[in-house]
Amino acid sequence: MAMKEDYRLIADALADDVTAGRLRPGDRLPPQREFARARGIASSTAARVYGELVRRGLAVGEVGRGTFVRAAAPPPDPALTEPSGAARVDLELNFSVLPEQPALLAPALEAIVRPEALGAALSPVGITGPPGAREAASTILARGDWIPDPRHILFAGNGRQAVAAAIAALVPVGERLGVEALTYPVVKGIAARLGITLVPIAMDGAGLIPDALRAAHRATPLRAVYLQPTLHNPLGVTMPAQRREELADTLRALDLFAVEDAVYAFLRELPAPLAALAPDRTLVADSLSKRLSPGLTLGFVVPPAGPVADRVGAALRSGGWTAPRFALTTATRWMSDGTTATLVEAKRRDAAARQELARKALHGYAVRADPHAYHCWWELPEPWRAETFVAAAARHGIAVTPAAAFTVGPGHAPNAVRLALAAPPVDTLAAALTVLATLARDEYTGVE
């Protein structure tokens, strides 16, 4: 027990140095053997000290480079280091709630909570929803020339459950799922819970590379591929038409299914989903929460007809991922009476305006984004590293997401961060982007 106490006391002392500013974000700690000699402790004890700092979130280890100071817990200073407005500026979560939403959404709720309607809304419902739900959803999900057959639409509690059910239907335990090399972090958790191995597929500026998918499948067969062709998260890019056609041909040639996550695709009228090009090979997963708000969740899965649809239905039921009837009934009203369409148009304008703010504030930097997206990907300038920049931004009250959160497989994560633009008020967002641009412009010397 004394040995454990010793290493924790040493870690406490180093943590105090971080808090006091004697060790700054980005400082490289000595190699463990050198640290052990300087402190007169065993190398194994030094390893425990460094491991404890990593566990506390005060340091990060980089393979082949060493251990670097990350940051102390962000101090309770006002956001953006301004004298007022102490709320944290969240550029991690990407949900938009517009000021006009409550007034638009309230009438449907008022109608449903009347006693004569509430009884029906509280009764059980299956994965196909109450009468009219599939037809309403088909209209909302349509893009370009693609209009999903209402008979094929299944409902989940939210978009994450829709993705999980589609993956569970296609990939047995112990099998392999191809994903873009940078992917939605929740999919990593879904795969871990389902006992599925993720295989990163290389990308370029147009999205997932079909030849890379072929190579991965030849090496060890995949059971399916999960991808985001439109407004990719985190890169914000949209796969062009020619690449979609190549990918559709590849799916057919490999006899492979794709789970197409279209959760952000509502922000663009075009292009049509991959399902329009490979309808027998594609399952579309979508959600209502981005269109409406994070507190109003409903997921959609549109599988091809046949055995795959049956397996998706079984996964929804067995996983407990079915939508409650109250949510379905309410959402059906919003989808049918034009409320959802009105909010979609408003959010398209809002996303474009916020993207323009980011373009102006980060002009001159390596930023990748679609002008319709609610997020962008920032490849940081030297000498910044993503983890260090995240820590420095946090000290200004701004939360951003490092590339490591989206990386699949071994190797270093790109030196980049994702900025989610949807949540803060526009004025707050503009100020935060200005702070981040200034922070990145100043060469990092260990002093902010």
C-alpha positions in Angstrom: 0.0 0.0 0.0 2.9 2.4 0.7 4.1 2.1 -2.9 0.6 3.1 -4.2 0.4 6.0 -1.8 3.9 7.2 -3.0 3.0 7.3 -6.7 -0.3 9.0 -5.9 1.5 11.7 -3.8 3.9 12.3 -6.7 1.0 12.5 -9.1 -0.8 15.0 -6.7 2.3 17.2 -6.7 2.4 17.2 -10.5 -1.3 18.0 -10.7 -0.7 21.0 -8.4 2.0 22.1 -10.9 -0.5 21.9 -13.7 -3.2 23.8 -11.7 -0.7 26.5 -10.7 0.6 27.0 -14.2 4.1 25.7 -13.6 3.3 22.9 -16.1 1.4 24.3 -19.0 -0.7 22.5 -21.7 1.6 21.1 -24.3 4.7 20.8 -22.1 6.4 17.5 -22.6 7.1 15.5 -19.5 10.6 13.8 -19.2 10.9 10.2 -20.3 9.8 7.9 -17.6 13.3 6.5 -16.9 14.7 10.1 -16.6 11.9 11.1 -14.4 12.5 8.0 -12.2 16.2 8.8 -11.8 15.5 12.5 -11.0 12.9 11.5 -8.3 14.9 8.5 -6.9 12.0 6.1 -7.6 11.6 2.9 -9.6 10.8 3.0 -13.3 7.6 1.1 -12.5 6.6 3.8 -10.0 7.2 6.5 -12.6 5.0 4.6 -15.0 2.2 4.5 -12.4 2.6 8.3 -11.9 2.3 9.0 -15.6 -0.7 6.6 -15.8 -2.4 8.3 -13.0 -2.0 11.7 -14.7 -3.5 10.3 -17.9 -6.4 8.8 -15.9 -7.1 12.2 -14.3 -7.2 13.8 -17.7 -4.1 15.9 -17.0 -1.8 14.3 -19.5 -2.0 12.5 -22.8 0.5 9.9 -24.1 1.4 9.9 -27.8 3.0 6.8 -29.2 6.6 7.4 -30.1 6.6 11.0 -28.9 6.1 10.9 -25.1 3.7 12.2 -22.5 2.4 15.8 -22.7 0.5 18.0 -20.2 -3.1 18.3 -21.3 -4.7 20.7 -18.8 -6.2 21.1 -15.4 -10.0 21.2 -15.2 -11.2 24.4 -16.9 -11.3 27.2 -14.2 -14.7 28.8 -13.5 -13.8 31.9 -15.5 -16.4 33.5 -17.7 -16.6 32.0 -21.2 -14.4 33.8 -23.8 -12.6 35.4 -20.8 -15.2 38.2 -20.9 -16.3 39.9 -17.7 -19.9 38.6 -18.1 -21.7 35.5 -19.5 -20.0 32.7 -17.6 -21.7 29.9 -19.5 -19.5 27.4 -21.4 -19.6 27.8 -25.1 -20.4 24.4 -26.5 -18.9 23.7 -29.9 -19.1 19.9 -29.2 -22.8 19.1 -29.3 -24.5 19.9 -32.6 -28.2 20.5 -31.9 -30.0 23.5 -33.1 -33.0 25.0 -31.4 -34.4 28.1 -33.1 -36.2 30.8 -31.2 -39.4 30.3 -33.1 -39.6 26.5 -32.4 -41.8 26.5 -29.2 -44.6 28.5 -30.9 -44.5 26.2 -34.0 -44.5 23.0 -32.0 -47.0 23.8 -29.3 -50.3 23.4 -31.2 -49.7 19.7 -31.9 -48.9 19.0 -28.3 -52.0 20.9 -27.1 -54.2 18.8 -29.4 -52.7 15.5 -28.2 -52.9 16.2 -24.5 -56.7 16.7 -24.7 -58.4 13.8 -22.9 -60.2 12.5 -26.0 -56.8 12.2 -27.8 -54.4 11.3 -25.1 -55.8 7.8 -24.5 -55.0 6.7 -28.0 -51.5 8.4 -27.8 -50.6 6.4 -24.7 -51.5 3.0 -26.1 -48.9 0.5 -27.4 -47.7 0.7 -31.0 -45.4 -1.4 -33.2 -42.4 -0.5 -35.3 -44.6 0.5 -38.2 -46.3 3.3 -36.2 -49.8 4.5 -35.9 -52.0 5.2 -39.0 -50.5 7.9 -41.2 -47.1 7.8 -39.6 -45.3 6.0 -42.5 -46.9 8.3 -45.1 -45.9 11.4 -43.2 -42.3 10.1 -42.7 -42.0 9.3 -46.4 -42.6 12.9 -47.3 -40.1 14.2 -44.7 -37.3 11.7 -45.7 -37.6 12.2 -49.4 -34.6 13.9 -51.1 -34.2 14.6 -54.8 -36.0 12.0 -56.8 -35.8 9.5 -54.0 -39.1 9.0 -52.1 -39.1 6.0 -49.8 -41.9 3.5 -50.0 -44.0 4.1 -46.9 -44.4 0.3 -46.5 -40.6 0.0 -45.9 -40.3 2.6 -43.2 -39.7 1.4 -39.6 -39.5 3.6 -36.5 -37.0 3.6 -33.7 -36.8 5.7 -30.5 -34.0 7.9 -31.9 -31.4 8.0 -34.7 -28.7 6.2 -32.7 -31.1 3.3 -32.2 -32.0 3.3 -35.9 -28.3 3.0 -36.7 -27.8 0.3 -34.1 -30.7 -1.8 -35.4 -29.5 -1.5 -39.0 -26.0 -2.6 -38.0 -27.3 -5.4 -35.7 -29.4 -6.7 -38.6 -26.5 -6.9 -41.0 -23.4 -7.9 -38.9 -23.3 -10.9 -36.6 -21.3 -10.9 -33.4 -17.6 -11.3 -34.1 -17.9 -10.2 -37.7 -16.5 -7.0 -39.4 -18.1 -3.7 -40.3 -16.4 -1.3 -42.6 -16.5 2.4 -41.6 -15.0 5.6 -42.9 -11.6 6.2 -41.3 -13.1 9.1 -39.5 -16.6 8.2 -38.3 -19.4 9.1 -35.9 -18.1 8.3 -32.4 -21.3 6.6 -31.3 -20.8 3.9 -33.9 -17.7 2.8 -32.1 -19.7 2.3 -28.9 -22.4 0.5 -30.8 -19.9 -1.9 -32.4 -18.3 -2.6 -29.0 -21.7 -3.5 -27.4 -22.6 -5.7 -30.3 -19.3 -7.5 -30.4 -18.4 -6.2 -33.9 -15.0 -5.3 -35.3 -14.7 -2.0 -37.1 -12.5 -1.8 -40.1 -11.4 1.7 -41.2 -11.8 2.5 -44.9 -9.6 5.2 -46.4 -11.2 8.5 -47.5 -10.2 11.4 -49.7 -11.8 14.7 -50.5 -14.8 13.0 -52.1 -15.5 10.6 -49.2 -15.0 6.9 -48.8 -12.8 5.4 -51.6 -14.5 2.5 -53.4 -11.1 0.8 -54.2 -10.2 0.9 -50.5 -13.5 -0.8 -49.7 -12.7 -3.5 -52.2 -9.2 -4.0 -50.8 -10.5 -4.3 -47.2 -13.2 -6.8 -48.3 -10.6 -8.9 -50.2 -8.3 -9.0 -47.2 -11.0 -10.3 -44.8 -14.6 -10.2 -45.8 -16.8 -7.5 -44.4 -20.5 -8.0 -43.6 -21.5 -4.4 -44.3 -20.3 -0.8 -44.4 -21.5 2.2 -42.5 -21.1 5.6 -44.0 -22.3 9.2 -44.2 -22.3 10.3 -47.8 -24.0 13.7 -47.2 -22.6 16.3 -44.8 -20.2 13.7 -43.3 -19.6 14.0 -39.5 -16.9 15.2 -38.7 -15.5 16.3 -42.1 -18.7 18.1 -43.3 -18.1 17.0 -46.9 -20.7 15.6 -49.3 -19.9 12.8 -51.7 -20.3 13.9 -55.3 -22.5 12.0 -57.8 -19.7 10.2 -59.6 -18.3 8.8 -56.4 -21.8 7.7 -55.3 -22.3 5.8 -58.6 -18.9 4.1 -58.1 -19.8 3.1 -54.6 -23.1 1.7 -55.7 -21.4 -0.4 -58.3 -18.9 -1.6 -55.7 -21.7 -2.6 -53.3 -23.3 -4.7 -56.0 -20.0 -6.2 -57.1 -19.1 -7.2 -53.6 -22.7 -8.3 -52.6 -22.3 -5.9 -49.7 -24.9 -3.9 -47.8 -24.5 -0.3 -46.7 -26.0 1.5 -43.7 -26.4 5.1 -44.9 -26.6 7.6 -42.0 -28.6 10.5 -43.3 -29.1 12.4 -40.0 -27.6 15.7 -41.4 -28.8 15.2 -45.0 -32.0 17.2 -44.4 -29.9 20.4 -44.6 -29.4 19.7 -48.4 -32.2 19.0 -50.9 -29.6 17.2 -53.1 -28.1 14.9 -53.7 -30.4 11.9 -53.4 -29.2 9.2 -51.0 -27.1 6.3 -52.0 -30.3 4.3 -51.7 -31.5 5.9 -54.9 -28.6 4.3 -56.7 -28.4 1.0 -54.9 -31.9 0.4 -53.4 -31.4 -3.3 -52.8 -28.0 -2.8 -51.1 -28.7 0.2 -48.8 -30.4 0.8 -45.5 -31.1 4.5 -44.7 -31.0 5.5 -41.0 -32.3 9.0 -40.1 -33.7 11.0 -37.2 -36.1 13.7 -36.4 -34.1 15.3 -33.6 -31.8 17.4 -35.8 -34.8 18.7 -37.7 -36.6 19.5 -34.5 -34.7 19.5 -31.2 -32.7 17.1 -29.0 -35.6 16.6 -26.7 -37.9 15.4 -29.5 -36.4 12.1 -30.7 -37.6 9.7 -33.3 -35.6 7.4 -35.5 -36.2 6.0 -39.0 -34.8 2.9 -40.8 -35.6 2.3 -44.4 -34.4 -1.1 -45.4 -34.9 -3.0 -48.6 -37.9 -5.2 -48.7 -37.3 -8.9 -47.8 -35.3 -10.7 -45.1 -33.1 -7.7 -44.2 -36.3 -5.7 -43.3 -37.4 -8.6 -41.1 -34.0 -8.7 -39.3 -34.1 -4.9 -38.7 -37.6 -5.3 -37.2 -36.4 -8.1 -35.0 -33.4 -6.0 -33.9 -35.6 -3.0 -33.0 -37.9 -5.2 -30.9 -35.2 -7.2 -29.1 -33.0 -4.2 -28.5 -35.9 -2.3 -26.9 -35.3 0.4 -29.6 -39.0 0.9 -30.6 -40.5 4.3 -30.5 -43.2 5.1 -27.9 -46.6 5.9 -29.4 -46.9 9.3 -27.8 -43.7 10.4 -29.6 -44.9 8.9 -32.9 -48.3 10.5 -32.7 -46.9 13.9 -31.9 -44.2 13.6 -34.6 -46.8 12.5 -37.2 -48.7 15.7 -36.6 -45.6 17.8 -37.0 -44.6 15.9 -40.2 -48.1 16.2 -41.6 -49.1 19.8 -40.8 -46.0 21.4 -42.3 -44.3 22.2 -39.0 -41.3 20.0 -39.7 -40.9 21.3 -43.3 -41.0 24.9 -42.0 -38.3 24.2 -39.4 -36.1 22.4 -42.0 -36.1 25.5 -44.2 -35.3 27.7 -41.2 -32.5 25.5 -40.2 -31.0 25.4 -43.7 -30.8 29.2 -43.6 -29.4 29.1 -40.1 -26.7 26.5 -40.9 -25.7 28.5 -44.0 -25.4 31.7 -41.9 -23.3 30.0 -39.2 -21.1 28.4 -41.8 -20.5 31.9 -43.3 -19.5 33.1 -39.8 -17.0 30.3 -39.6 -15.6 30.9 -43.1 -14.9 34.6 -42.3 -13.5 34.0 -38.8 -11.2 31.2 -39.9 -10.2 32.6 -43.2 -6.7 31.6 -44.1 -6.8 28.4 -42.1 -7.2 24.8 -43.5 -10.9 24.4 -42.8 -13.0 21.8 -44.6 -16.8 22.1 -44.7 -19.9 22.1 -46.8 -21.6 25.5 -46.9 -24.8 23.8 -45.8 -23.4 22.0 -42.8 -23.7 22.7 -39.1 -20.1 21.7 -38.4 -16.6 22.1 -39.9 -13.3 20.3 -39.7 -10.2 22.4 -38.9 -6.7 21.1 -39.6 -4.7 23.1 -37.1 -1.6 25.0 -37.9 1.8 24.1 -36.5 2.9 23.9 -33.8 -0.5 23.1 -32.3 -1.6 19.6 -31.6 -5.3 18.8 -31.3 -5.3 17.7 -27.6 -3.3 20.8 -26.6 -5.6 23.1 -28.6 -8.7 21.6 -27.1 -7.2 22.2 -23.6 -6.3 25.8 -24.5 -9.7 26.5 -25.9 -11.3 25.1 -22.7 -9.3 27.6 -20.7 -11.2 30.3 -22.6 -14.5 28.5 -21.9 -14.9 27.0 -25.3 -15.4 23.2 -25.9 -14.3 21.7 -29.2 -13.8 18.0 -30.2 -10.4 16.6 -31.1 -9.9 14.4 -34.1 -9.1 11.4 -31.9 -12.9 11.1 -31.0 -13.7 10.2 -34.6 -10.6 8.0 -35.4 -11.0 4.3 -36.0 -8.1 1.9 -35.7 -4.5 2.3 -34.7 -2.2 5.2 -35.6 -2.1 8.9 -34.9 -5.3 10.9 -35.2 -5.2 13.9 -37.6 -4.0 17.1 -36.1 -7.5 18.6 -36.3 -10.7 19.5 -34.4 -14.3 19.5 -35.2 -16.3 22.7 -34.6 -20.1 22.2 -34.0 -21.8 25.4 -34.9 -25.4 24.8 -34.1 -25.9 25.3 -30.4 -24.6 28.7 -29.3 -26.5 32.0 -30.0 -25.2 33.6 -33.2 -23.4 36.4 -31.4 -21.8 34.0 -28.9 -20.7 31.7 -31.8 -19.1 34.7 -33.6 -17.2 35.7 -30.5 -16.0 32.1 -29.8 -14.8 31.7 -33.4 -12.8 34.9 -33.1 -11.2 33.7 -29.9 -10.3 30.4 -31.5 -8.8 32.1 -34.6 -6.7 34.4 -32.4 -5.6 31.5 -30.3 -4.5 29.5 -33.3 -2.7 32.5 -34.9 -0.4 33.1 -31.9 2.5 30.6 -32.1 2.2 28.4 -29.1 5.0 29.0 -26.6 3.4 27.6 -23.5 1.8 30.9 -22.6 -1.8 31.7 -23.5 
